Amino acid sequence: MWVAGVGMPVLIGILLLFAVSPSVKGSDQPSEANAAVKIDNFVFGPQTLTVPVGTKVTWTNSDDIPHTSVSTEGVFKSKVLDTDEKFSYTFTKAGTYPYYCTIHPKMTGKVVVQ
């Protein structure tokens, strides 16, 4: 089908966009090598995040007060994150990585790397 007024380069670009767009999986987990954890209302969300090896996880503090994200096993440790600040860590080995907020130790989460 040819669309009047649309040149061939634009049409090819549109077709390529659809060809390389990532698909959404029913598991509700990210399919690319990036994932996010939102810190909001004294909760890490999602509380358990499952990702493939090589994924970079970014924590963003959306609360009005400071928080941290610190591995219970010393694998990673953020600085104190003020509102809208971020911390990222790339997981290179499979395993389960529990973490918590050092300021509010009842805040916990877990990254499962497969």
C-alpha positions in Angstrom: 0.0 0.0 0.0 1.3 3.4 -0.9 0.4 6.5 1.2 0.1 9.6 -0.9 2.6 12.3 0.2 4.8 9.8 2.2 8.2 9.1 0.7 9.7 5.7 0.6 12.4 6.5 3.4 9.6 7.4 5.8 7.6 4.3 5.0 10.7 2.1 5.4 11.4 3.8 8.7 7.9 3.1 10.0 8.1 -0.6 8.9 11.5 -0.9 10.7 10.1 0.6 13.8 7.4 -2.1 14.0 9.9 -4.8 13.2 12.3 -3.9 16.1 9.9 -2.8 18.7 10.2 -5.0 21.9 7.2 -7.2 22.6 5.3 -7.1 25.9 5.5 -10.3 27.8 2.7 -11.7 29.9 5.1 -12.1 32.9 5.1 -8.4 33.5 8.9 -8.4 33.7 11.1 -6.2 31.5 12.4 -7.9 28.3 15.4 -5.7 27.9 18.5 -5.2 30.0 17.0 -2.3 32.1 14.6 -2.5 35.0 13.2 0.0 37.5 12.4 0.0 41.2 10.3 2.9 42.5 10.8 4.0 46.1 7.5 5.5 47.2 5.5 5.7 50.5 8.3 3.7 52.3 8.0 0.8 49.9 10.3 -0.6 47.2 8.1 -1.4 44.2 8.1 -4.0 43.0 9.2 -5.6 46.2 10.6 -8.6 44.3 12.0 -8.0 40.8 13.1 -10.9 38.5 15.5 -10.0 35.8 18.0 -11.8 33.4 21.7 -11.7 34.0 23.2 -8.4 32.7 20.2 -6.2 33.6 20.8 -2.7 35.0 18.3 -2.0 37.8 17.7 1.7 38.6 16.1 2.7 41.9 14.4 6.1 42.0 13.4 7.8 45.2 9.9 9.2 44.7 9.4 9.9 48.4 9.7 13.3 50.0 12.3 11.9 52.5 15.7 10.3 51.9 16.2 6.6 51.4 19.0 4.1 50.5 19.2 0.8 48.6 21.8 -1.4 50.2 22.5 -5.1 49.5 22.3 -7.2 52.7 25.3 -9.1 51.4 27.5 -6.0 50.5 27.0 -6.4 46.7 25.8 -2.9 46.1 25.2 0.3 48.2 23.6 3.5 47.1 24.3 6.9 48.6 21.5 8.6 50.5 18.9 9.4 47.8 16.9 12.5 48.0 13.6 13.1 46.2 13.9 12.1 42.5 17.5 10.9 42.8 18.5 7.6 41.2 20.9 4.8 41.8 21.8 2.0 39.3 23.5 -1.3 39.6 24.1 -3.9 36.8 23.6 -7.6 37.9 26.2 -9.8 36.3 25.7 -13.0 38.2 22.5 -15.2 38.7 21.3 -15.3 42.3 19.0 -13.6 44.8 19.9 -10.2 46.1 18.0 -9.0 49.1 18.3 -5.3 50.0 17.0 -2.7 52.4 17.0 1.0 53.3 19.6 1.7 56.0 17.6 4.7 57.2 14.3 2.7 57.4 15.4 -1.0 57.9 11.9 -2.3 57.7 11.9 -1.3 54.0 13.1 -4.4 52.1 13.2 -5.7 48.6 14.8 -8.4 46.5 16.2 -8.7 43.0 16.2 -12.3 41.6 18.7 -12.6 38.7 18.2 -15.6 36.4 
